């Protein structure tokens, strides 16, 4: 997966916010796996993955539906952002333990 920027966090939280809280962690895991797959594909084929994008978290999240246009800093957005950050921290910890 390519480096994560603030815009990736925001996009992921906006999209996860529109899904039930009990599904957010699983969707985030899927998005991280898709970003990893896309980044490996991009490095090997030298173009974006047709389904998962270019290896960024934002491009991987595009596969999920974003429906609402609510103000971003309401409770659901902040809870979704918390899921995003927790998943990224867990991914880094797992990577550090296997390295």
N, C-alpha and C positions, 0 to 999 in steps of 0.2 A: 504494500500500500504506500502511496506517496505521502509526503508530510501533510499533517493536518493543520489547517488554518482556522481562524475564528469564523470565517464564512462557512466552512464545513460544519462546524459545531452548530451554527445558526440554522443552516439548511436541514441538518439531521433532526434538530429539535422541532422545527416547524412541521416536518413530515411526521415524526413520531407522535407529536401532540394530537394528531387527527386519528390516532388508533387507540383502542382500549388500553388502559394502563397495564393490564396483565399480558399484553402481546408485545409491548415495546422492547423489552430486553431481547426477545427472540428475533424480532425484526432488525434490531441493531446488530445482533450477531450475524444475521444473513447479510446485512449491508457490509460489514467488515470483511466477511469471506468473499463477497463479490468484489470489493475494492482490491483485495489481495490477488484474486484471480485476474482481474482486469490489468493490474500493474504487471504481473508476470507476462500476460499476453502482449501488452504494449511493448515490453522490453524485447520480447522474442520476435514479434511480427512487425513491430515499428509503426503500429497504429492502434487506435482505440478498440476495445472489445465491443462487438456489435450490440451486446445486451447490457454490459456492466460499465461501460465508459472507459475512462483513461487511467483509472487507478486511484482517483481521489475519492474521498468519502462522499463529497457532494454528487459526483457523477454516479456513484453506486446507489445513492439514495433516490435517484431519479426513477428507479424501477418501482417505487412505492407512490401511492396516490397522496397528494396533498389537496385537501378539500376546503378547509375553512380559511377565512381571511381575518380572523380575530386579531386583536392587538397582541404582539408577540410576548409580552412579559406578564401574562396572566398565569395563574397557578399551573394550568396544564402544560404550558410552555416550559416553565421552570422545572416541573417534574420530568418532562421529556428530556430537557437539557441535562438533568442529573443522571438519567439513564445513559445518555451519550458519553458523558465524562466518565462514569463508572466503567462502562465497557472498554473505553480507550485505556484507562488505567489498568484494568485487568489484562488487557492484551499486552501492554508493556511489561507487566509483572511476569506473565507467562513467557514472553520472549526472553526476558532477562534470566529466568530460571533455566531455560533450555539452551542458552548461549554459553 
